[in-house]
């Protein structure tokens, strides 16, 4: 064994050796870090971006400025300061929902959902109005909002008076319900609404009675071409109460469901309501003579063009299948005049609203196209006002659509009740979308929308598919974008642009089912 020095653990020699080893390790680690930093600097110099100073990047073709730009300090108001930074993107609405298109000025995607905006407290009411000139893409927006809401669980319900929603029905995989003479489809516009959870019985009965009275008065005012007299209004009230037996102490569970024919029969039976005249000292024969006009008008309504379509007991009427993406009521066969169209629309909407009051109904959207036809008639616009008041309680989103604001302004004098109601309905909407407007409609647009001078002038120059969105207190200019599936769905000019030999033909049942399956697959 060699005479090597054996260091005893803990001895002085052993501690000196350990200290020397630690110093050597620390020196080695420091040298390694210096080499790594040198390597990084070399890599950044050779492979990284060229350095930048006050005149720009260094290197060839770097576009350096010869003279440095010097500007004086900017002094402006806080209201104008937002325009100094044009590349700061608007955060948008901040809710989830279907993509509508692109915000023109910020170039960001515009996502929109009335239900989510209402839940976030950004809207006071889940209602919307859409307006625009012909060929401004107003109808395209309506169809795509309904179509894109399907994957989000929102069902759509539309009363179609022009036959423009067949392509939407095919894309959504549903079959429109054709309403007209000989179609076999019957509805009862006087059917009762469902009682909502937590709603008291007196409140429910009062709302139900008010809806029916407003509907009957509105229809008969259109049929007569003017306002009803007090005797005529009273007769409608007496006959309705006699049919429902709401004035004889009958319990709510045993109230009869009225129909137009039952109300007409009660009008001709003085014994059913004679006791109502005793308290007002009105001679029954004189009352019958004073109200004869309204009985004849209701009889013409039942036996006329709408005869057999909106006069059936509840058990025989059509029902809504909430498992489907939506429902479309096609009224093109009863569009004989604007007055008849307005009455048919109102009856169909009243029945549809009754179906949608089910407590188990899913999130739903009701689209009222051609709202200007309804706004011309005071009774009908009153009924629409009551329906929109119930939108929040029923969980229903309502969209009103028409072409020009001047149509609403022309529905009566400036101080008339129907113009005031129409203006109030638009003011109660949380979202207002306006596409291009004609020069003659700009003043009415400013009045109804409350736009600024800049926004009003913009309405005259908007291109096709670009609309001014006013969501609450915020304004956006949005370019609506379409997918390949939606391009064909929103095309309403095919008959004008295609050759006669290329006119679309009626699909067979097998072709229709194949298109439905393909459309449902694309939606999913």
C-alpha positions in Angstrom: 0.0 0.0 0.0 1.4 3.4 -1.1 2.0 6.1 1.5 -0.8 8.3 0.2 -2.1 10.9 2.7 -5.3 9.6 4.1 -7.6 12.5 5.1 -9.8 11.8 8.0 -13.4 13.0 7.5 -14.0 16.2 9.3 -10.3 17.0 9.6 -8.8 20.3 8.6 -7.2 18.9 5.5 -10.6 17.4 4.5 -12.4 20.7 4.9 -9.8 22.5 2.9 -10.1 20.0 0.0 -13.9 20.4 -0.1 -13.7 24.2 -0.1 -11.3 24.0 -3.1 -13.7 21.7 -4.9 -16.6 24.1 -4.5 -14.6 27.0 -5.7 -13.6 25.1 -8.8 -17.3 24.1 -9.5 -18.5 27.7 -9.1 -15.8 28.9 -11.4 -16.7 26.3 -14.0 -20.5 27.2 -13.8 -19.7 30.9 -14.2 -17.5 30.2 -17.3 -20.3 28.1 -18.8 -22.8 30.9 -18.3 -20.4 33.4 -20.0 -20.0 31.1 -23.0 -23.8 30.6 -23.3 -24.4 34.4 -23.2 -21.8 34.9 -25.8 -23.4 32.2 -28.0 -26.8 33.8 -27.7 -25.5 37.2 -28.6 -23.8 35.8 -31.6 -26.9 33.9 -32.7 -29.1 37.0 -32.4 -26.6 39.1 -34.3 -26.3 36.6 -37.1 -29.8 35.1 -37.3 -32.1 37.6 -35.5 -33.9 40.7 -36.8 -31.7 43.7 -37.6 -31.5 46.3 -34.8 -33.8 49.3 -34.8 -33.0 52.8 -33.7 -34.9 56.1 -34.0 -34.6 56.1 -37.8 -35.7 52.5 -38.4 -34.0 49.2 -38.9 -30.3 48.8 -39.7 -29.1 46.9 -42.7 -29.6 46.9 -46.5 -33.1 47.7 -47.9 -34.3 48.4 -44.4 -36.2 51.6 -45.4 -34.4 53.9 -42.9 -35.6 57.5 -42.6 -32.9 60.1 -43.4 -34.6 62.7 -41.2 -36.4 61.8 -38.0 -40.0 62.9 -38.0 -40.7 65.4 -35.2 -44.3 66.4 -34.4 -45.6 68.9 -31.8 -47.6 67.5 -28.9 -51.3 66.7 -29.7 -53.9 68.7 -27.8 -57.5 67.5 -28.2 -60.7 66.7 -26.3 -61.3 63.2 -24.8 -64.3 62.9 -27.2 -62.1 63.1 -30.2 -59.1 61.2 -28.8 -60.5 57.9 -29.9 -60.0 58.8 -33.5 -56.2 59.4 -33.0 -55.7 55.6 -32.7 -57.4 54.2 -35.7 -55.8 50.7 -35.4 -57.3 49.9 -32.0 -60.1 47.3 -32.7 -63.4 47.6 -31.0 -63.9 44.7 -28.6 -67.4 43.9 -30.1 -70.5 42.9 -28.2 -68.6 40.5 -26.0 -71.2 37.7 -26.1 -71.3 34.3 -27.8 -73.6 33.6 -30.8 -73.7 33.2 -34.6 -71.3 35.1 -36.7 -73.0 37.8 -38.7 -70.1 39.2 -40.7 -67.4 41.8 -40.4 -67.5 45.2 -38.7 -66.4 47.6 -41.5 -64.2 50.0 -39.6 -62.5 47.8 -37.1 -62.3 44.7 -39.4 -63.3 42.4 -36.6 -65.8 39.6 -36.7 -69.3 40.7 -35.6 -71.0 38.0 -33.4 -74.6 38.6 -32.4 -77.2 36.9 -30.2 -80.2 38.8 -28.7 -80.7 36.2 -26.0 -77.1 36.4 -24.8 -77.1 40.2 -25.0 -80.2 40.2 -22.8 -78.7 37.8 -20.3 -75.6 40.0 -20.1 -77.7 43.0 -19.3 -76.8 44.8 -22.5 -80.4 44.9 -23.8 -83.5 46.0 -22.1 -85.8 43.9 -24.3 -85.1 40.9 -26.6 -86.7 42.6 -29.6 -85.2 43.7 -32.9 -86.3 45.8 -36.0 -84.8 45.4 -39.5 -85.5 47.7 -42.3 -84.0 48.4 -45.8 -84.8 49.2 -49.4 -85.5 46.5 -51.9 -82.3 44.7 -52.9 -80.4 46.0 -49.9 -80.1 42.4 -48.5 -82.6 42.9 -45.7 -84.3 39.6 -46.4 -80.9 37.9 -46.5 -80.1 39.0 -42.9 -83.5 37.7 -41.7 -83.0 34.3 -43.2 -79.5 33.8 -42.1 -80.3 34.9 -38.5 -83.0 32.3 -38.4 -80.8 29.7 -40.0 -77.7 30.3 -38.0 -79.6 30.2 -34.7 -80.5 26.5 -35.2 -77.1 25.1 -33.9 -77.4 27.4 -30.9 -80.8 25.8 -30.0 -83.0 28.8 -31.1 -86.1 27.8 -33.1 -87.6 30.2 -35.6 -91.2 30.8 -36.4 -92.2 32.9 -39.5 -95.5 33.9 -41.1 -94.6 34.1 -44.8 -96.9 36.2 -47.0 -94.8 36.3 -50.1 -93.5 32.7 -50.5 -89.8 33.8 -50.0 -88.9 31.3 -47.3 -89.1 28.0 -49.2 -85.3 27.8 -49.6 -84.8 28.4 -45.8 -87.3 25.6 -45.1 -85.3 23.2 -47.3 -82.0 24.3 -45.8 -83.4 23.8 -42.3 -85.0 20.5 -43.2 -88.6 21.5 -42.5 -91.7 21.6 -44.7 -93.7 24.9 -44.8 -97.3 24.8 -43.8 -99.4 26.1 -46.8 -102.4 28.0 -45.5 -105.3 28.7 -47.9 -108.6 27.6 -49.3 -108.7 23.8 -49.7 -105.4 23.3 -47.9 -107.0 21.4 -45.0 -105.1 23.5 -42.5 -107.3 25.2 -39.9 -106.3 27.4 -37.0 -108.1 29.1 -34.1 -106.7 32.6 -33.6 -108.9 32.9 -30.4 -107.3 29.9 -28.7 -106.1 30.6 -25.2 -102.6 31.1 -24.1 -101.0 28.8 -21.5 -100.8 29.9 -17.9 -97.1 30.6 -17.0 -95.5 29.2 -13.9 -96.1 31.6 -11.0 -98.8 33.5 -12.8 -101.9 34.2 -10.8 -105.3 33.2 -12.2 -106.9 36.7 -12.4 -103.8 38.0 -14.3 -103.8 35.1 -16.7 -107.6 35.4 -17.5 -107.3 39.2 -17.9 -104.4 38.9 -20.4 -106.3 36.2 -22.3 -109.5 38.2 -22.5 -107.6 41.4 -23.6 -105.7 39.5 -26.4 -109.0 38.2 -27.8 -110.8 41.5 -27.7 -107.9 43.3 -29.4 -107.8 40.7 -32.1 -111.5 40.8 -32.8 -111.7 44.6 -32.8 -108.7 44.9 -35.1 -110.1 42.4 -37.6 -113.5 44.0 -37.7 -112.1 47.5 -38.0 -110.2 46.4 -41.1 -113.3 44.6 -42.5 -115.4 47.8 -41.9 -112.8 50.2 -43.1 -113.0 52.4 -40.0 -113.3 52.7 -36.2 -115.9 50.8 -34.3 -118.7 52.6 -32.4 -119.1 52.1 -28.6 -122.1 49.8 -29.2 -120.2 47.6 -31.6 -117.3 47.3 -29.2 -119.7 46.4 -26.4 -121.3 43.8 -28.5 -117.9 42.1 -29.2 -117.2 42.2 -25.5 -120.6 40.8 -24.5 -120.5 38.0 -27.1 -117.0 36.9 -26.1 -117.8 36.8 -22.4 -121.0 34.8 -23.2 -119.0 32.2 -25.2 -116.3 31.8 -22.6 -118.9 32.1 -19.7 -116.4 34.3 -17.9 -119.2 36.5 -16.5 -121.3 33.7 -14.9 -118.9 32.5 -12.2 -117.6 29.5 -14.2 -114.2 28.3 -13.0 -111.2 28.8 -15.2 -110.8 25.1 -15.8 -114.2 24.9 -17.4 -114.1 28.0 -19.6 -115.0 27.3 -23.2 -112.6 28.1 -26.0 -114.2 30.6 -28.3 -114.1 30.5 -32.1 -115.2 33.2 -34.6 -118.4 31.3 -35.4 -119.3 30.9 -31.7 -118.8 34.6 -31.2 -121.0 35.4 -34.2 -123.7 33.1 -32.9 -123.5 34.8 -29.4 -123.9 38.2 -31.1 -127.2 37.0 -32.6 -128.5 35.7 -29.3 -129.6 38.7 -27.2 -130.7 36.5 -24.3 -127.0 35.6 -23.7 -126.0 39.2 -23.0 -129.2 41.2 -22.3 -128.4 41.4 -18.6 -125.3 43.4 -19.4 -127.6 46.3 -20.8 -129.7 46.5 -17.7 -127.2 48.5 -15.8 -126.7 51.1 -18.5 -130.5 51.6 -19.4 -129.9 50.7 -23.0 -132.9 49.4 -24.9 -132.1 46.0 -26.3 -133.7 46.6 -29.7 -131.9 49.9 -30.1 -128.7 48.3 -29.1 -129.2 45.5 -31.7 -129.8 48.1 -34.4 -126.8 50.1 -33.4 -124.5 47.1 -33.5 -125.9 45.3 -36.6 -123.0 46.5 -38.7 -120.4 44.5 -36.7 -122.4 41.3 -36.9 -122.5 41.5 -40.7 -118.8 42.3 -40.9 -117.9 39.2 -38.8 -120.2 37.1 -40.9 -118.3 38.2 -44.1 -115.0 37.5 -42.4 -116.0 34.0 -41.6 -117.6 33.1 -45.0 -115.2 35.2 -47.2 -111.7 34.5 -48.4 -110.6 33.5 -44.9 -113.6 31.2 -44.4 -112.7 27.8 -43.0 -109.1 28.7 -42.4 -109.2 30.5 -39.0 -112.4 29.2 -37.6 -112.1 25.8 -36.0 -112.2 24.3 -32.4 -108.9 23.8 -30.7 -109.0 20.0 -31.1 -109.0 20.4 -34.9 -106.2 22.9 -35.2 -102.6 22.5 -36.2 -100.0 22.2 -33.5 -96.3 23.2 -33.4 -93.6 20.5 -33.2 -90.9 21.9 -31.0 -88.5 19.1 -32.0 -88.2 20.7 -35.4 -85.8 23.7 -36.1 -88.8 25.9 -36.6 -92.1 26.5 -38.5 -93.1 28.5 -41.5 -96.7 29.4 -42.2 -97.1 30.1 -45.9 -100.0 32.6 -46.6 -99.3 33.3 -50.3 -102.6 31.8 -51.3 -104.7 34.3 -49.3 -102.8 37.4 -50.5 -105.6 39.1 -52.4 -105.3 42.6 -51.0 -103.3 44.4 -48.4 -106.3 44.4 -46.0 -106.8 40.7 -46.4 -103.1 40.0 -46.1 -103.0 42.0 -42.8 -105.9 40.1 -41.4 -104.5 36.7 -42.4 -101.1 37.6 -41.0 -102.7 38.7 -37.7 -104.8 35.5 -37.4 -101.8 33.3 -38.1 -99.6 35.2 -35.7 -102.2 35.1 -33.0 -102.5 31.3 -33.3 -98.7 30.9 -33.5 -98.2 33.1 -30.4 -100.7 30.9 -28.5 -98.7 27.8 -29.4 -95.4 29.4 -28.3 -96.7 30.2 -24.8 -96.2 26.6 -23.7 -94.0 26.6 -20.5 -91.9 23.8 -22.0 -91.2 25.6 -25.2 -87.5 26.0 -26.2 -85.8 29.3 -26.9 -87.6 30.7 -29.9 -87.6 33.6 -32.4 -90.7 35.1 -34.0 -90.1 37.0 -37.3 -92.8 39.4 -38.4 -92.1 40.4 -42.0 -94.1 43.1 -43.7 -94.8 44.9 -40.4 -95.8 48.0 -42.3 -99.0 46.3 -43.4 -100.0 45.8 -39.8 -98.9 49.3 -38.8 -101.6 50.8 -41.1 -104.4 49.5 -38.9 -104.8 50.8 -35.4 -106.4 47.7 -34.0 -103.7 45.4 -35.2 -100.8 47.6 -34.1 -102.4 47.7 -30.6 -102.4 44.0 -30.5 -98.8 43.9 -31.6 -97.9 46.2 -28.7 -99.5 43.9 -26.2 -97.6 40.9 -27.7 -94.2 42.6 -27.5 -94.9 43.5 -23.8 -95.1 39.7 -23.1 -91.9 38.8 -25.0 -89.7 38.9 -22.0 -92.1 36.9 -19.8 -92.5 34.2 -22.5 -88.8 34.0 -23.4 -89.5 35.0 -27.0 -87.3 37.0 -29.3 -89.3 39.2 -31.7 -88.0 40.7 -35.0 -90.1 43.3 -36.9 -89.1 43.8 -40.6 -90.3 46.3 -43.2 -88.8 48.3 -46.1 -89.0 52.0 -45.4 -89.6 54.2 -42.3 -91.7 56.4 -44.5 -94.2 53.6 -44.7 -94.7 53.8 -40.9 -94.9 57.6 -41.0 -97.5 57.5 -43.8 -99.8 55.1 -41.8 -101.4 58.1 -40.2 -100.9 61.7 -39.2 -97.9 62.7 -37.3 -99.8 62.8 -34.0 -102.1 59.8 -34.7 -102.2 56.9 -32.2 -101.0 54.3 -34.6 -97.9 56.3 -35.6 -97.2 56.9 -31.9 -97.6 53.2 -31.2 -95.3 52.2 -34.1 -92.7 54.6 -32.9 -93.0 53.2 -29.4 -92.6 49.7 -30.7 -89.3 50.6 -32.4 -88.1 52.5 -29.3 -88.8 49.4 -27.2 -86.5 47.2 -29.4 -83.0 46.7 -28.1 -81.5 46.2 -31.6 -82.2 48.3 -34.7 -80.7 47.4 -38.0 -81.1 49.6 -41.1 -79.8 49.0 -44.6 -79.8 51.5 -47.4 -82.7 54.0 -47.3 -84.1 56.2 -50.1 -83.6 60.0 -49.8 -87.3 60.5 -49.0 -87.1 58.1 -46.0 -84.1 59.7 -44.2 -86.1 62.1 -42.1 -88.5 59.3 -41.0 -85.4 57.1 -40.3 -83.9 59.8 -38.1 -87.2 60.2 -36.3 -87.8 56.5 -35.6 -84.2 55.4 -35.1 -82.8 58.4 -33.3 -79.7 58.4 -35.6 -77.1 61.2 -35.6 -76.5 63.4 -38.6 -73.5 61.3 -39.6 -75.5 58.0 -39.3 -78.5 59.4 -41.1 -76.3 60.5 -44.1 -74.6 57.1 -44.0 -77.9 55.3 -44.6 -78.1 56.9 -48.0 -74.7 55.5 -49.2 -74.7 52.0 -47.7 -73.8 49.3 -50.2 -75.7 46.1 -50.6 -75.3 43.8 -47.6 -73.9 46.6 -45.3 -76.1 47.8 -42.5 -76.1 50.2 -39.6 -76.5 48.3 -36.4 -77.6 50.2 -33.2 -77.3 47.8 -30.3 -78.3 49.6 -27.2 -76.3 52.8 -27.1 -73.6 51.5 -29.4 -73.4 51.7 -33.2 -71.7 49.4 -35.7 -71.5 49.2 -39.5 -71.5 45.5 -40.4 -71.0 43.8 -43.7 -73.2 40.7 -43.8 -71.3 37.6 -45.1 -72.9 34.5 -46.6 -71.7 30.9 -46.8 -72.1 28.8 -49.9 -75.2 27.1 -48.6 -76.8 30.5 -47.7 -76.0 32.0 -51.1 -78.7 29.8 -52.7 -81.0 30.1 -49.7 -81.3 33.9 -49.9 -81.5 34.2 -53.7 -84.9 35.7 -54.6 -83.9 36.9 -58.1 -83.6 33.5 -59.7 -86.9 33.8 -61.7 -85.9 37.3 -63.0 -82.3 36.4 -63.9 -82.6 32.8 -65.1 -83.7 31.7 -68.5 -87.3 30.4 -68.8 -86.2 26.9 -69.5 -84.1 26.9 -66.3 -87.1 27.8 -64.1 -87.1 25.6 -61.0 -89.5 22.7 -61.0 -91.4 21.1 -58.2 -89.3 18.5 -56.3 -90.4 14.9 -55.9 -90.8 13.4 -52.4 -87.5 11.5 -52.7 -85.6 14.6 -53.9 -87.1 16.7 -51.2 -86.1 14.1 -48.5 -82.6 13.9 -49.9 -82.2 17.7 -49.8 -83.5 17.8 -46.2 -81.0 15.2 -45.1 -78.1 17.0 -46.8 -79.2 20.4 -45.3 -79.5 18.9 -41.8 -76.0 17.4 -42.1 -74.6 20.8 -43.2 -76.2 22.6 -40.2 -74.8 20.0 -37.8 
